[in-house]
Amino acid sequence: MSSASAAIPTPGRTKAFLRLVMIEHSVFALPFAYIASLTAMYAWDRNIHWGRLLLVTVCMVGLRTFAMAVNRIIDREIDARNPRTAQRELVTGAMSVRHAWTGAVIALVVFLGAAALLNPLCLALAPVAVVPMVVYPYGKRFTNFPQAILGLAQAMGPIGGWLAISGEWSWDAVILGLAVGIWIGGFDLIYACQDVETDRRIGVRSVPARFGIPAAIWAARGCHVVTTALFAWYAVATDAGAFFWLGLLIVAGAFVYEHSLVRPHDLSRLNRAFFSVNGFIGIALFVCALLDLLVRGLTP
């Protein structure tokens, strides 16, 4: 086999990389970038600009793919010592570190290229969005609150989505970004509960490992109360209508259901709470926000 053909990614490597970065989990943050982008379009000229929306999608998926790949690369030795993560691609050898870095760099270039096509401010601020993505996997090595770094990283999505359309800073987008960051940080507190014993044994730091599972679950509940309040603040700040408020009621109900699934001494339904409910929350609020904007005059 020639060196040129060997450099071409094989379908198996591509599939392994997509599994590595869990590409399907883009559903958590992408809907909120769309909400911010579409609200900015409504404020701008009440028209949906499909080309810009496509670039926002490329930015979000590119940045998230880079972040997940770097996370897996940095954490591969920790993953190898945790029975839950010991089957990840970089641990088993299904994906080499070199190919993971190649995928990460490609995703970063795609992100920066899409940001450059949007407007100069997006390109200038792009490195600001990258930094917490790289810092986060190291967070569990030096702080008991790595979820706070994750929340900061995730807050960038809605803020960037608004900047992509308006080219100007928006405090309304910051409200939505904080809501998303605290929401994701909150459910990551729940997710981290399943690794408490392993984390304590190998020295990984987190809220559950330091303060215990009950404290982490109560902290997650507090985060989601704050998230709901911030969504309401965003609705007031952007003069949202009935459909958005309906979506907020659905989200509040989903939070109640999510926390009914997870108890300090019963984590058996944790995956349903983490994946199914949180995926539903993003999609439900996006659909309601879109309907609200369309009813108010946003034109496809």
N, C-alpha and C positions, 0 to 999 in steps of 0.2 A: 504494500500500500504506500502510495507517495505521501510526502509530508503535507502537500496541499490538500489532499483528500482527507488526511487525518485531522486537519484543522477544522473541517466542516462538522458542525454539531450533528450527531446522529439523532434519529427520532427517539431512541431510548434515553439519550442524555437530556434531550429537551423535556421529555416527560418527567424524568427524575428531577430536573431543575424546577419544573412547575409544581411538583409535589413538595420539593424542598421549601419553596416560598409560599406554599399554600395559596395559590393565586385566587382560589374561590373566596377567600376571606376578604377580598376587596369590598365585598358587599357591606362590611361594617362601616367604613368611612366614606365610600364613594357617594352614597345618597345625600350626605350632608354637604359635600362639595357642590353637588347639583343644586341643592336648596339655596345655598349662598349665591351660586352663579345665576340661577334663574331669578332670584330676588333682585340681584344687581341689574339684570337685563330689564326687569319690570321697571325699576327706578330710572333706567337709562332712556329707553325708547319704547318699552312694552313689546318688544319683538324678541323671539328666540333666535339667537345666532348660532346655528348648528355647527359651523366651523369652529367657533370658539369653544363650544361645549365639547366637541371632539378633542380639542387640544387639552382642555381641563381633564378629560378622561385619561388621555395619554400621560399627562403630568402625574396624576394621582396613581395610576397603575405602575408607572415607571419608578416613582419615588418609593412606593410601598414595596415593590419587587426588590429594589436595591436594599431597602432597610431590612427586609426579611432575610435576604441572602447574606448580608453582613452579619446579622444577628446569629444565623446558623453557623457561619464560619468562626466567629469569635467564641461562640458557646459550644463548639463541637466537643471539647474535652469534658466540659460539665455534662453535656448530653450523654456522653459515653458512660458516665458514672451514675446516671439516673435510669432505673429500669423502664420508666414511662417513655423516655426519649431515646433509649438505646438503639431503636430501630430507624432513627432518622438517617437520611441518605449519606451525610458526611461521616457518620459513625460506622455504617455498614460497608461503605465503599461504593455504594451505588452511584455516588457522585463524588468526583475528586475535588479537592480544595481549589485546584487550578481552574477547573471548569466552573466552579461556583463563583470564583472571583471574576471570571470572564463574563458570566451572566450578570453579575452585579455591576460591573463597569458598563456593559451595554445598556442596562436599565438606567444607570445614572446619566449616560450620554443622551438617551432618549428623553429623559426628564428635562435635562438642561436645554436640549434642542426645542422641545415643545414650549418651555418657558420663554425662550428667546423669540419664538414666533408669536407669543401672546402680546407682550409689551416690555419695554425696558425695565420697568419696576419689578416685574415678575422675575426677570433674569437676574437683576441686582440682588433680590432677596432670596433667590433660590438656595444659595449656600446656607442661609439662616435656617431653612427647612431641613437641610441635610444634616446639620450638626447634631441635633438631638437624636436623630435616627442612629448615628454612630455611637453616641455616648450611652444610649439606653442599655445595650447589652453589657457594658462595663458597670452600669449602675448597681447591679446586684453584688458587685465585688466591693463597693465602698460605701453604700448607704442602705439603710433598712427601708427606704422608700423609693425603690426603682419605678414603682407604678406612677409616681409623680412625673418622672422623666418621660415615661410612655405617654402620659396624658398631655404633656407639653408637645410632644412630637405629633400626636393625633390632632391637636388643636390647630395645627397648621393647615389642615385640609380646607375647612370652610373659609378661613382667612384668605388662603391662596385662591380659592374659587372666586371670591368676590374681587380680589385684585386683578384676576385674569380678565374680568369683564370691564371694570371701571378704570383700572390703572391708578386708583387712588385708595388711600387707607380708609377703612370703615370700622367704626366702633361697634356697629351692629354685627358685623362679621366676627368681631372679637367675642361678643356675647355668645354667638352660636359656636365659635371655636372652643370657648371655655366649656360650654355645655357638653360638646362632643368629647373633649379631653377628659373631663371629670367622669363622664359616663363610661368611657373605655377604661380609664384607670380604675374605676369602681368594679367593673366586672373582671378585670385582671386580678384584683384582690381576691375575688372568689376563685378564679382559675388557679391561682398560686397555692390555694389551700391543699390541693391534692399532693403537693410535693413537700409538705412541711418536714416530715421525718428525714427525707433524703437531703433536703436543703440544710437542715441542721447538722447532719452527719458530714457533708462535704464542704460546709462553710459558705453556702450561697445565702445571701441576705435578702429578706423581704419582710413585709408587715406580718404575714402569718407565722413565719419562722421566728421572728423576734417577739411578737406580742401574743401569738396563739390564734387558732382558728376562730373562736367566738369574736375576738376583737376585730379580726379582719372582716368577718361577715357584717358586723355592726358598722364598721367603717364603710363598707360597700353600700349598705343601706343608706347611710348618711350622704354618700356621694350621689346616689340616685335621687334622693330628695332634692339636693342642690341642683342636679341636672334638670329635673322637672321645673324647678323655679327659674332656671336660666332660659329654658325653652319658652316659658311664659313671658319672661322679660323680652326675649327676642320677638315674640309675637306682638307685644305692645309696641316695641321700638319700630317695627316695620309695618304697623297698622294691619296686621294679618286679620283675615276674616274667619267666618264660621268653620270652614273646612280645616284650617290649620288648628283651630282650637279643638275640633273633633279629633284630629290626629294626636293632639297632646293628651286628650283623655284616653285614647287607645294606648299611648305610650305609658301613661301612668298605670293603667291596668296591667300592661305587660310587665312593668317593674314589680308590681305586687305579686303577680304570678311567678316571676323569676325567683323572687326571694322566698316564695312558699315552697319552691323545689329544693332549696339548699338549707340544711340545718347544720349547726356546729358538729353534731355527732352523726350526720347522715349526708355524705357527699355522693351517694349513688346516682343521683340525677343531675350531677354537676354539668355533664356535657350537654344535656338538653337545655339547661339554663344558659350555658355559655354560647353555644352555637345556634340553636334553633330560635330561642327567644330574642337574643340580641340581633340576629339577622333580620328577624321579623320587625323589630323596633325601627331600624333604619329604613327599611322599605316602606313600612306603614306611614311613617311621618313624611317621607318623600312624596308618596302618592297623594296624601292629603294636602301637603304644601303646594304641589303642582296643581291640583284641582282648585285650590284657593286662588292661586295666581291666574289661572285660566279664567275663572269666574270673574275676577277683578279686572280682566282686560288684557292679559298677556297673550300675544298672538303667535301661534306656531310658525 
